[in-house]
């Protein structure tokens, strides 16, 4: 991706956890990266701060109610302000953009990512739901448009790094590692009464609320398994999940001769972000270094899918294929939002997802319109269960 001229970035979701850390990388490598586009959904204050600092040519505030506020705040800067969800799909097609970092949360990342790929833009993908919902469509479109997708999730970045130089060597199996989250050793009985405050207290990673809840329920690992299937052309039987509480080994590739390669490092999302943005070069960093003496033991265990049913449901959706992962994802987004708003208990999230998977019409070979209709139908059904 790196060439002699600066790389022009569009960062979708610049005010979130991934977006803000990506801008740290930009700040540390201003000789390599230039910010062309920044977007936010609601956080107008943060978007205004970022605009003043990085001076992009275009910004998008998706929430139209905040458009005037943003316009007034940056009126003295040479920046064009856009608003509305449609603007996200249009802004990524600007000729000057080289790389689009999609750090939007959930289903909202799907259509802007499709627009960017259709426009021939390379993608740094932090929005796993894009591949969960429409993996076959996205990967096929990327091949047709000759667009590279660089994974940003730490686990997929690890697999991507382990595969460098292994073009002729097929994968036998991959292991995606999971920290186990804050409830790793809890029983079903104990999980009945856990609070959102407890669920948001992740032991290793600093992430946004939705991803943190997904991590606590192990749904995040299920979403990552589906994403890995499409990114690396795998069958479900080639994907395994192992709980690794220290979060030092980020994932492992096993080859047909039985040898294994793992990518290791401290849990710091700036590393995979920087690798995706700077690929194929490893850029210098001042990030903290791993010391073996600080971690004399690295441990591993199997996830308990009877306790953490979301992981089990995700693998069912992956095996079923079609629009089933789309159903699962939409129901999960509604369930997580309800849990964060104190409308559901922790274990009730799985019940909502399972009921949606049992009741929404299954389509074996969906098109883009089918995905959109499935998502909408599932959200309405899941909301009716919550209310």
N, C-alpha and C positions, 0 to 999 in steps of 0.2 A: 504494500500500500504506500509506503514512504517513497517519495521521489525528491528531486532537487528543489521543487517549489513547495510552498506550504500546503498542507492538507486542509481544505475547507470543510468544516464540520457543521452538521445540523444535529442538535441535541434535543430530541423529543422527550419532554419530561425533565427539564433542566433543574427544576427546584426540588426534585425528590432525592432520595439517598444516592442512587446511581448517578444521576445528573450532576449533583453537586461535587461528587468525587471525581467525575470525568473532568469537570472544570478545574479541579486541583491539578490534574495531570496536564491540562492545557497550560495552566499557569507555570508549571515547572518546565514545560517544553514549548514556550512561546515561539521559539525559532522553527518549530516543526508544524504546529497547529494554529489555525485561525478559525475563530467562531463566526459562522455566517448566519446561523439560525438558532434561536432559543425558543422553547415553548413551555407553557405551564397551563394547568387546568384552572386552579383557583388561587394559587399563591401569588397574587399580584405584587405584594411587597417584595418578595424574594426575586421575582422576575425583574422588577425595576432595578433592584440592586445589581443583579447580574448584567443587565443591559448597560448600566452606567460603567461597570468595570470592564466588560469584554467588548462592548461596542459592536454587536452584530448588525448586519444590514437589515435583518427581518426578525420580528418576534411575533409569537402568537399567544394570546390569552384566550383559551377555549371558552371560558365562561363569559358570555357576551355582556353580562351585567357589570363586569369589571373593565370593559374596554375603554370607557371614557377616563377612568382613573389612571390607567396605564398610559394612555395617550397624553394626558396632561403632564404626567410625571417625566416623560421622556421627550417632550415636544422640542427641547433645545438640542436633541441629538439627531444625527443623520441616520435614523432607523425608521423603517416602515412597520406599523403596528397592524396586525390582523386579528380577527376573532372568529369564533365558531369552529365546530368540529370539521366542517368542510375545508377550512383553511389549512388544517394539518395535512390533509391529503394533497393539497395543491402546493404547499410551501416546499415539500421535499423534492419537487420536480425542477427546481431552479437549476439552471445550467451550471452555475459556479460550484455547486455542492459536490464534494468528492465522496464523503462518507456520512451515512446517517446512523446515529446512535439512537436506537429505539429503547428508551427507558420508561415508556408509559406503563401504567399498571393495568393488567388484565386484558380483557377483550378489546379495549379501546385502541390497542396497538396494532390490531390486524389490518385495518384499511389503510392507514398511513404507510405501513410497511409494504403492502402490495403496491401502492402508488410509487414508492421509492424504487422498488425492484423494477417495475414497468418502465421507469425513467432511466434505468441502468445504473442506479446508485448502489455502491457496495454498502453492506449492512453490518454494523456492530450490534448484535442482538442481545438485549438484556430483558426483553419481553417474551418470556417462555410461552405465554398463552397463545401467541401468534402461531407457533408450531403445534401446540396442543390442539387448537381448534381446527387448523387447516394446514397441517404439515405436508400432506401430499400436494396440495395446490401450490403452497409457497415454494417447496423445494423444486417442483417441476418448473415453475415460473422463473426461479433463479437460474436454473440450468439453461433455459431457453434464452434468457437475457444476458447470460454469461456474467452473472452477478455473484460475488463472493459473500458468504455469510460467516462472520467471525463471532463465535460465541463469547458472551461476556460473563454468564453465570460461572462461578468458580469451578464447579464440577465439570461443566462442558469445556471450559477453557483448559482444564487439566487434561481431559481426553484429547482435545485438539493439540495440545503441546506434546503429549506422549506419541501422537501419530506423526509428528514431523519427522521426515526421513524414512517413514515406513510405508511409502506408497504401494510397494509391491507385496506387502505382507498383510493379508486379511486379518481382521479382528476375530478372535474366537469368542471373547466375552469382555464385557466391561463391568467394573464395579463402581457405582456411584456412592460416595460416602455421605453419611448424614451425622450431624452432631447428636441427634436424638432430641434436641430442643430442651425446654425447661422441665418437661414431664417424663423424661426418659424412663424412670423406674417406677412410675405410678401405675396403679391398677385401675380397672374400669370403675370400681367403686370410688376411688380417690378422684378420678377425673370428672365425676358427676358435678362436683361443686367448685371446680377451679374457676378463678375470675379472669377477666380480660387483662387485669394488671399483671397477674402471674404469667399469663400466656404471652404477654408482650415483653417479658423479661428474659430475652434470649441469652444463654450463657456465653456465646462466642462471637456472634455477628451483630452488627449495627445495621438494621434494615428498616424499611417502611412498615407500617402497621399491618397491611394485608399480607405481605410476604412473611412477616414474623408470626402471624397467626397460622398461616399455612405450614410454617416450619414446626410449630408446636403440635399441629395435628398430623404431621408427616405428609400432608397433601402436597407440600412443596416437592418432596422427593418423588411422588407419583407424577407430578407435572414434569419434573426433570427427566424421568424415565421416558415419557412420551416424546419430549423434546429430543432426547438422545437418539431415539429410534429414527427420527427423521434427519437429524443432523449427520449421523454417521451410517445411515443405511442398514440398520440392525433389525433383527427379529426380537420379539419380546423375550424369548428364551435366552438371548444373549446379554440380557441386562439384569444385573443383580444389585441389591441395595445392602450395604453394610453400615452399621452404626459405629462411628468412630468419634467418641466424645471430645477428643483433643482438637479436632478439625485442623490437623497438620497435613495429613495426606488428603488431597482434595479429590482425587479419583484415580482409578487404576485401569490399565488396558492389559488384557491377557491375549497373547498371540498363539498361533496354532502349534508352536513348538513347546508351549507351556510356560515360556518366559513371560514376565510381567514388568510393565513400566508404570511408575507412579510419579505424579507431580506433587511436590511438597512445598510448604511455606507457611508463614504465619497467616491467620485468618484476616486478610486485609483486601477488601474488594478493589482497591486501587490497582493491585497487581494484574488481575485479569482484565480490568478496564484498559489499562495502559497497554497490555499485550495485544488486545483486539484493535486498539486505535493505531498502534505503531507497527503491526505485523507487516513484514516478517522479521523486523529488527526487534531486539530486546533493548529498550531504552534504559538509560541510567536512572536510578532512583535513590532517594535518601530514606526510603521506607525502612522500618526496623527489620533487622535480620534475625533469622531463626538460629537458636542455639540448642544443640542436642542436649546439653546438660540441664537445660530448663525443662526438658520433657524426657526424663529417663525411661518412661513407659508409654508406648502407644498401644492402645487397646481397641478391640473390635468385638462386635456382637451382632446377632441377628435382630432385626426389628420385629416387634410383636404386632402382627397384622390383625390379631383378634382384638387387641386393645386399641390400636390405631387403625381403625377401619378405613379411613380415607386412603391410605396407601393401597389397601386391598382393592378398593373400588376403582382406583386409578389404573391398576393393572388389568382389571376386568374391562375397563373402557379401552385400554390399549389393545387387548386381545380382540375385542369386538370390532374395533375400527369404525369406519363410516363416520357418522355424526355423533357417535357415543362420547368421544372425548369432549366435543363441543357442549353436549348436554351436561356432562360432569362438571366442566369448567364454569358454565353459567350458573348452575345450581350452587357450586362452591362459592362463587363471588357473592351471591345473594346471602348464603348462609354466614359467610365471614362478616359481611356488613351487619347482619342481624345480631351476631354475637358481639361485635364491637359496640353495638347500640343497646346491649343488654336485653335483647328480645329472644335470644336463644341461649341454652346451655351449651357447654363445650361439646358434649357427646351428641347433642341434637343436630349439630351440623351434618354429621354423617347420615342421620336419618333423612334429612332434607335431600341430600345428594342421591341417596339410594332410591328414594321414592321418585325423584325426577328421572333417574335412569330406567326405572321400571315403567314409567307412564308416558314419557314423551316419545313420539313416533320415531322409529329407527329408520335411517336412510343409509343403505350400504355404499352408494357412490354419490355423495352429495356434491353440488356445485356451490359457487360462492353465494348465490341467492338462498340456497338451502341452509347454509351455515347461518346466515343472517336471520332467517325465519326460525331456525332451531333455537338460536340464542334468545330471541325475543319470546318465543313460546315458553322456553324453560324458565326464564326470569319471571314471567307472569305466574306460571304454575308454582314456582318456589316461593314467591312472595305471598301467594294465597295460603301456603302451608304455614308460613311465618305468622301471618295476620289471623 
